[in-house]
Amino acid sequence: MQPTDLPLTLSTADGASLAIHHWPAAGTATAQLIICHGMAEHGARYAALAEPLNANGISVQAMDLRGHGASTPELPRGVLAAGVDWSHLVDDVALLLKRTRAAHPNQPIVLLGHSMGSYLAQSVLIEHSALVDVAILSGSHAQPAAASAAAGLVARIEGLLRGPQAPAKTLDRLSFAQYNRTFAPNRTAFDWLSRDQQQVDRYVADPLCGFVLSCHYWRCLADALLTIGSPGKLGPIRSDLPLLIIGGDADPISAGGGLEKLQRRLRAAGLRQVELRLYPGARHEVFNETNRAEVVDDLLAWLAPHLTALSQRSRTHANP
């Protein structure tokens, strides 16, 4: 690591210590990319994605979100501490963005959110879009308000019956178990993640993956989905922010045109540069799909002109 790089942990104002996975660019970095991972996984899973980004001058960081990966030293995975809610996750990402900006003031910052991380990224953009130069949403969805409200109600009832820190098993059955039935007969409980069986097996064998979030965590997520589900709430996001939505057209999370609806929702909120890339046959984790090389090549090709323009603008401002 270079002297200006961030430490391997991020200490928050409320005393949490969050793990940071860091993959520096090969040679001199020209941009910084920060990953918000999905539910029931962790940041280290993005090492394979970081490799080609690093080769193209992009340094990558992935923080293990609260309740995930190595950021759970005192609590079971999938649990948020008492008094902690979605706003703390938003603040965590904002803190990492601010520290990255301070360490690399002349480099563009890209925020990539996958699945639950894509919802978190939208929440971050509502409050802190000035900290982000380019955004990417992967494995996302335009969750209908009724579905978000129903999820929140189920999480609230199950939390009352079993305790807020108990696993939300009912919601898990109603969501992920249903997603997997799309690909019956099933080989594993996670066939819906990818057509690549080896990648699915790695997820199944990973002790840091596949757990069930607590009722309280699910309730926080459901409340966040209600917020980002309204174009009016998304209005504070900078209108000139370049944003790419990517996903597989066989992803059960966004079945029924969910990514097209998300694109329309963001455009209705005023964003002028919202592009969509759909991959035929691909499932939820496009970066772990059978066509992942194509996905990464497309991502780099889309990023290149935006990062070049941002870098040129930064140099102009630095040398008026």
Secondary structure as GFF3:
##gff-version 3
##sequence-region A 1 320
A	DSSP	beta_strand	9	11	.	.	.	ID=ss1
A	DSSP	beta_strand	17	23	.	.	.	ID=ss2
A	DSSP	beta_strand	31	36	.	.	.	ID=ss3
A	DSSP	three_ten_helix	43	46	.	.	.	ID=ss4
A	DSSP	alpha_helix	47	55	.	.	.	ID=ss5
A	DSSP	beta_strand	58	63	.	.	.	ID=ss6
A	DSSP	alpha_helix	86	103	.	.	.	ID=ss7
A	DSSP	beta_strand	109	114	.	.	.	ID=ss8
A	DSSP	alpha_helix	116	128	.	.	.	ID=ss9
A	DSSP	three_ten_helix	129	131	.	.	.	ID=ss10
A	DSSP	beta_strand	134	138	.	.	.	ID=ss11
A	DSSP	alpha_helix	145	162	.	.	.	ID=ss12
A	DSSP	alpha_helix	169	172	.	.	.	ID=ss13
A	DSSP	pi_helix	173	177	.	.	.	ID=ss14
A	DSSP	alpha_helix	178	181	.	.	.	ID=ss15
A	DSSP	three_ten_helix	191	193	.	.	.	ID=ss16
A	DSSP	alpha_helix	197	205	.	.	.	ID=ss17
A	DSSP	alpha_helix	215	228	.	.	.	ID=ss18
A	DSSP	alpha_helix	231	234	.	.	.	ID=ss19
A	DSSP	beta_strand	243	248	.	.	.	ID=ss20
A	DSSP	three_ten_helix	252	254	.	.	.	ID=ss21
A	DSSP	alpha_helix	258	268	.	.	.	ID=ss22
A	DSSP	beta_strand	274	279	.	.	.	ID=ss23
A	DSSP	three_ten_helix	286	288	.	.	.	ID=ss24
A	DSSP	alpha_helix	292	318	.	.	.	ID=ss25
###
